[in-house]
């Protein structure tokens, strides 16, 4: 199990780097084309929330090493804490778009749904631990689902950023070819 945890930890750190690259791509796109504001806002929220979650995970890892026998406390702060991060990021994502009167992009919509699902995975895993005193029912879905959705967010953001840069430079119409994607 320790090897799996180390693999998942490495994946989360690599994903942070990919998110940062996608953020830089959307910053570049928004500088060249004002209409990319939604994706830029979305990427800022992804990078900030991911950075905060990595720091939170480090804090929890430190606590687990120092107090290995306090499992109920760790379970509460682990699952409820990450659920809070995902659902708070979802709320901020939609509030910023509404406040700034920005039409939410495809990336923003996908990220919002993904954050909702990720938060629900966290809550479901914690509910299983508390109600059934088990981790056997949905732990497979949890262990595979969380990294898969985070990888998918990275692939979608990097893919849309690459596609937008291609259309911005390789297409005479600029981002007009991506109107349906609402970058």
Buried (B, 14 or more C-beta within 10 A) or exposed (E): EEEEEEEBBEBBEEBBEBBBBBBEBBBBBBEBBEBBBBBBBBBBBBBBBBEEBBEBBEEBBEBBEEEEEEEEEBBBBBBEBBBBBBBBBBEBBBEBBEEEEBEBBBBBBBBBEBBEBBBBBBBBBBEBBEEEEEBEBBEEEBBEBBBEBBBEBBEBBBEBBEBBBEBBEEEEEBBEBBEEBBB
